[in-house]
């Protein structure tokens, strides 16, 4: 959420400034370098934040899957032999 609301607009602004530097004379070299630095920093921050979130989400999914497997296994173990023969 934070990435999309803050980092993406900064990236768009930085790309715009870099594009203006190469197409017009309205942007100075220093501003273009500063915009390139902002672009690099926001790209790295976006990658770190997003990858961490996806890792945690996958870990939670694996834990939920393991818990469901354990519940099914315990239910099967508790079934009587006659119930197993019917299945």
TADAWO-V490749 format. One line per field, one symbol per residue. psi: psi as a letter, one per 20 degrees, with the letter a starting at -180 (. if undefined). burial: I if it has 9 or more other C-alpha atoms within 8 Angstrom, else O. A space follows every 50 residues. Layout:
psi: ???
burial: ???
This chain:
psi: ghghhghghggggghghgghgihrjiprgghggghhggggghgggggggg hgghghghghghggggghggggghgghiqrhhhhhh.
burial: OOIOOOIIIIIOIIIOIIOIIOOOOOIOOOIIOOIIOIIOOIIOOIOOII OOOOOOOOOOOOOOOOOOOOOOOOOOOOOOOOOOOOO
